[in-house]
Amino acid sequence: MSLVDIKISNHSSVLPNEIDTFLREADLRVSQFLENSQRRTSGFVPSDFKTVYLALQAIINENLASGNLMCEWGSGFGVVASLASMLEFTACGIEVDQALVEASRRLADDFDLPVEFALGSFIPSGAEFLAEEAYVDNNAAYSWLITDAEDGYDELQCSLEDFDVVFAYPWPGEDYLISSLFEKYAAEGALLLTYDYPETVRLRRKVNELPETP
């Protein structure tokens, strides 16, 4: 199996009113969270939510996903999973920080969004060796990639291969791990959407490797 890039285009840069209202509230809560030194989380850096929303919208408009199950890895405030829910995905998030899980649940509840957030690691049980390889290869480790946390999929009562779309915001040097996890454990045809600062996204699909040309 391998990952192939898929080009997507933003058909519209204008946000629906309900999305704009949600993002204003989400940005306010994220700012307040980060300003509170007692609850500061060093591994939490929000992506540009408008850019990610437009990418999710393009996936819907272009009928790129094989189904509607979506998971946000390292979901933080759960904004991307919530946006996916507003686009009619059945969405969830996995986050290792308890305070962020609680904040994401409050945000989704306040907007009556049926999003589920699990406390734990998005690295599946048995895949810890990939995280260890990433640590050795990149000489770096981040708190949100803790592998001794509970398996987040257990709480969701599903596995990685169940999801049609996965979103992640890799730190520099972490794309190897994100890609390796997805390539090994995701279902064939599933989409991996990643955010890359500043304000760019990358969409890849897991496919059978093409045969070499003789």
C-alpha positions as CSV (number, residue, x, y, z in Angstrom):
1,M,0.0,0.0,0.0
2,S,1.1,3.6,-0.5
3,L,-0.2,7.1,-0.2
4,V,-1.0,9.2,-3.3
5,D,-1.6,13.0,-3.3
6,I,-5.0,14.3,-4.4
7,K,-5.4,17.8,-5.6
8,I,-8.4,19.7,-4.1
9,S,-9.7,23.1,-4.9
10,N,-11.6,25.5,-2.7
11,H,-14.8,26.2,-4.6
12,S,-15.7,29.0,-2.2
13,S,-13.9,31.1,0.3
14,V,-17.1,32.4,1.8
15,L,-18.1,30.7,5.1
16,P,-21.8,29.9,5.8
17,N,-23.1,32.0,8.7
18,E,-23.4,29.0,11.1
19,I,-19.7,28.1,10.4
20,D,-18.5,31.7,10.9
21,T,-20.4,31.9,14.2
22,F,-19.0,28.6,15.4
23,L,-15.4,29.6,14.4
24,R,-15.7,32.9,16.2
25,E,-16.7,31.2,19.4
26,A,-14.0,28.5,19.0
27,D,-11.3,31.0,18.4
28,L,-12.4,32.9,21.5
29,R,-12.3,29.8,23.7
30,V,-8.9,28.7,22.3
31,S,-7.4,32.1,23.0
32,Q,-8.8,32.1,26.5
33,F,-7.4,28.6,27.1
34,L,-3.9,29.5,25.9
35,E,-3.9,32.7,27.9
36,N,-4.6,30.7,31.1
37,S,-1.1,29.7,32.4
38,Q,-2.5,27.1,34.7
39,R,-4.1,25.2,31.8
40,R,-1.4,25.9,29.2
41,T,-0.7,22.8,27.1
42,S,2.6,22.9,25.3
43,G,1.6,20.3,22.7
44,F,-1.5,22.2,21.6
45,V,-1.2,24.5,18.6
46,P,-4.4,25.2,16.6
47,S,-4.4,24.9,12.8
48,D,-6.1,27.5,10.6
49,F,-9.6,26.3,11.0
50,K,-11.1,28.1,8.0
51,T,-8.5,26.5,5.6
52,V,-9.3,23.0,7.0
53,Y,-13.0,23.6,6.8
54,L,-12.7,24.6,3.1
55,A,-10.7,21.4,2.5
56,L,-13.3,19.3,4.2
57,Q,-16.0,21.0,2.1
58,A,-14.0,20.3,-1.1
59,I,-13.9,16.6,-0.1
60,I,-17.7,16.6,0.2
61,N,-18.2,18.7,-3.0
62,E,-15.9,16.5,-5.1
63,N,-17.2,13.2,-3.5
64,L,-13.7,12.1,-2.7
65,A,-14.4,10.1,0.5
66,S,-15.6,6.5,0.4
67,G,-17.8,7.1,3.4
68,N,-18.7,9.6,6.1
69,L,-16.7,8.4,9.2
70,M,-14.1,11.0,10.2
71,C,-11.5,11.1,13.0
72,E,-9.4,14.0,14.2
73,W,-6.0,12.9,15.6
74,G,-4.7,15.0,18.5
75,S,-8.0,16.7,18.4
76,G,-7.2,19.5,20.9
77,F,-10.4,21.7,21.1
78,G,-12.1,19.4,18.6
79,V,-12.8,22.2,16.2
80,V,-12.0,20.2,13.1
81,A,-14.1,17.2,14.2
82,S,-16.9,19.6,15.0
83,L,-16.6,21.3,11.6
84,A,-16.7,17.9,9.9
85,S,-19.9,17.1,11.9
86,M,-21.4,20.3,10.5
87,L,-20.6,19.0,7.0
88,E,-22.6,15.8,7.8
89,F,-19.6,13.6,8.7
90,T,-20.0,11.2,11.6
91,A,-17.0,12.7,13.4
92,C,-14.9,12.0,16.4
93,G,-11.6,13.0,17.9
94,I,-8.8,11.4,20.0
95,E,-6.8,13.6,22.4
96,V,-4.3,12.7,25.1
97,D,-4.9,15.8,27.3
98,Q,-7.8,15.6,29.7
99,A,-8.4,19.4,29.8
100,L,-8.6,19.6,26.1
101,V,-11.0,16.7,25.8
102,E,-13.3,18.4,28.4
103,A,-13.1,21.7,26.5
104,S,-13.9,20.0,23.1
105,R,-16.9,18.3,24.6
106,R,-18.3,21.5,26.0
107,L,-17.8,23.3,22.7
108,A,-19.6,20.6,20.7
109,D,-22.4,20.3,23.3
110,D,-23.0,24.1,23.2
111,F,-23.6,23.9,19.5
112,D,-25.6,20.6,19.7
113,L,-23.1,18.8,17.6
114,P,-23.0,14.9,17.8
115,V,-19.3,14.6,18.0
116,E,-17.6,12.1,20.3
117,F,-14.2,12.8,21.9
118,A,-12.0,10.0,23.4
119,L,-9.2,10.5,25.9
120,G,-6.2,8.6,24.9
121,S,-3.6,8.1,22.1
122,F,-4.4,7.9,18.4
123,I,-1.5,5.5,18.0
124,P,-3.1,2.0,17.8
125,S,-2.1,-0.7,20.2
126,G,0.8,-2.6,18.7
127,A,2.0,0.4,16.6
128,E,4.3,1.9,19.3
129,F,7.3,0.8,17.4
130,L,6.5,3.4,14.7
131,A,6.5,6.2,17.3
132,E,9.9,4.9,18.6
133,E,11.3,4.8,15.0
134,A,10.1,8.4,14.5
135,Y,11.8,9.5,17.7
136,V,15.1,7.9,16.7
137,D,14.9,9.2,13.1
138,N,14.0,12.8,14.0
139,N,15.6,13.0,17.5
140,A,12.4,14.6,18.9
141,A,9.4,13.6,20.9
142,Y,6.2,15.5,21.7
143,S,3.8,15.1,24.6
144,W,0.8,14.7,22.3
145,L,2.4,11.5,20.9
146,I,2.6,9.8,24.3
147,T,2.3,6.1,23.5
148,D,1.7,4.8,27.1
149,A,-1.7,6.5,27.2
150,E,-4.9,4.4,26.8
151,D,-5.8,3.4,23.3
152,G,-8.3,6.1,22.1
153,Y,-10.0,3.6,19.7
154,D,-11.1,1.4,22.6
155,E,-13.2,4.2,24.0
156,L,-14.7,4.9,20.6
157,Q,-15.3,1.2,20.2
158,C,-13.7,1.2,16.7
159,S,-10.4,0.8,15.0
160,L,-8.4,3.1,12.7
161,E,-9.4,1.0,9.6
162,D,-13.0,2.0,10.2
163,F,-12.5,5.7,9.3
164,D,-12.9,7.1,5.8
165,V,-11.2,10.4,6.6
166,V,-8.5,11.2,9.2
167,F,-7.2,14.7,9.9
168,A,-3.9,15.5,11.7
169,Y,-1.7,18.6,12.2
170,P,1.8,17.2,12.4
171,W,4.6,19.0,14.2
172,P,7.8,19.5,12.1
173,G,9.4,16.1,11.6
174,E,6.2,14.2,12.6
175,D,4.7,13.7,9.1
176,Y,6.7,10.5,8.8
177,L,5.0,9.0,11.8
178,I,1.5,10.3,10.7
179,S,2.0,8.9,7.2
180,S,3.4,5.6,8.4
181,L,0.5,5.0,10.9
182,F,-2.1,5.8,8.2
183,E,-0.4,3.7,5.5
184,K,-0.1,0.7,7.7
185,Y,-3.4,0.8,9.6
186,A,-6.0,2.7,7.7
187,A,-8.4,1.1,5.2
188,E,-7.6,1.1,1.5
189,G,-9.2,4.1,-0.1
190,A,-9.2,6.2,3.1
191,L,-8.2,9.8,3.0
192,L,-5.5,11.5,5.1
193,L,-5.9,15.3,5.4
194,T,-3.0,17.1,7.1
195,Y,-2.5,20.8,7.8
196,D,0.9,22.4,7.1
197,Y,1.6,25.8,8.5
198,P,1.0,28.4,7.1
199,E,-2.5,27.9,5.8
200,T,-1.9,24.9,3.5
201,V,-3.4,21.5,3.5
202,R,-2.3,18.2,1.9
203,L,-4.8,15.4,1.0
204,R,-3.6,11.8,0.4
205,R,-5.4,8.5,-0.3
206,K,-4.3,5.0,0.7
207,V,-4.1,2.9,-2.5
208,N,-2.6,-0.3,-3.7
209,E,0.9,0.2,-5.0
210,L,1.0,0.6,-8.7
211,P,2.9,-2.2,-10.5
212,E,6.4,-1.2,-11.7
213,T,6.7,-0.5,-15.4
214,P,8.8,-3.3,-17.1
